[in-house]
Amino acid sequence: MAKVLICLTLLGALSGCGLAETAATGAAVGTGEVEQAKQAKATEERARERVNQAIQVNTQQREQAEKDAQSQ
């Protein structure tokens, strides 16, 4: 009976290590996905800022062109 308990304990410990490794891998993958989402959001924000800057420059150029056209 003692041998069976020892074997079961060792098997449990060994299988537990595999489960811990699997859980750690899953957590690492989840963390990587979160980091990717953060980077994607930052990239989107930078693109939005560039578009807004381009719109602002375009508006200023158009207004200047209208002023120049009126003064001629």
C-alpha positions as CSV (number, residue, x, y, z in Angstrom):
1,M,0.0,0.0,0.0
2,A,2.8,2.4,0.8
3,K,4.5,1.8,-2.6
4,V,1.2,2.6,-4.3
5,L,0.9,5.9,-2.4
6,I,4.5,6.8,-3.1
7,C,4.0,6.1,-6.9
8,L,0.8,8.1,-6.9
9,T,2.6,11.0,-5.1
10,L,5.4,11.0,-7.6
11,L,3.1,10.8,-10.6
12,G,1.1,13.7,-9.2
13,A,4.2,15.7,-8.7
14,L,5.4,15.0,-12.2
15,S,2.1,15.7,-13.8
16,G,1.8,18.9,-11.7
17,C,5.0,20.2,-13.2
18,G,3.6,19.7,-16.7
19,L,0.4,21.6,-15.7
20,A,2.4,24.4,-14.2
21,E,4.5,24.7,-17.4
22,T,1.3,24.7,-19.5
23,A,-0.2,27.4,-17.3
24,A,3.0,29.4,-17.5
25,T,3.0,29.1,-21.3
26,G,-0.6,30.1,-21.5
27,A,0.0,33.1,-19.3
28,A,3.0,34.2,-21.4
29,V,1.0,33.9,-24.6
30,G,-1.8,35.9,-23.0
31,T,0.7,38.6,-21.9
32,G,2.1,38.7,-25.4
33,E,-1.4,39.2,-26.9
34,V,-2.0,42.0,-24.4
35,E,1.3,43.7,-25.4
36,Q,0.3,43.4,-29.1
37,A,-3.0,45.0,-28.4
38,K,-1.3,47.9,-26.6
39,Q,1.1,48.3,-29.5
40,A,-1.7,48.3,-32.0
41,K,-3.6,50.9,-30.1
42,A,-0.5,53.1,-29.9
43,T,0.1,52.7,-33.7
44,E,-3.5,53.6,-34.3
45,E,-3.2,56.7,-32.2
46,R,0.0,57.8,-34.0
47,A,-1.8,57.3,-37.3
48,R,-4.8,59.3,-36.1
49,E,-2.5,62.2,-35.0
50,R,-0.8,62.2,-38.4
51,V,-4.1,62.3,-40.2
52,N,-5.2,65.2,-38.0
53,Q,-2.0,67.1,-38.7
54,A,-2.4,66.5,-42.5
55,I,-6.0,67.8,-42.3
56,Q,-4.8,70.9,-40.4
57,V,-2.0,71.6,-42.9
58,N,-4.4,71.2,-45.8
59,T,-6.9,73.5,-44.1
60,Q,-4.3,76.2,-43.6
61,Q,-3.1,75.9,-47.2
62,R,-6.6,76.1,-48.5
63,E,-7.3,79.2,-46.4
64,Q,-4.1,80.8,-47.6
65,A,-4.9,80.0,-51.2
66,E,-8.4,81.6,-50.8
67,K,-6.8,84.7,-49.2
68,D,-4.3,84.9,-52.1
69,A,-7.1,84.5,-54.7
70,Q,-9.2,87.3,-53.1
71,S,-6.3,89.7,-53.0
72,Q,-5.5,89.4,-56.7
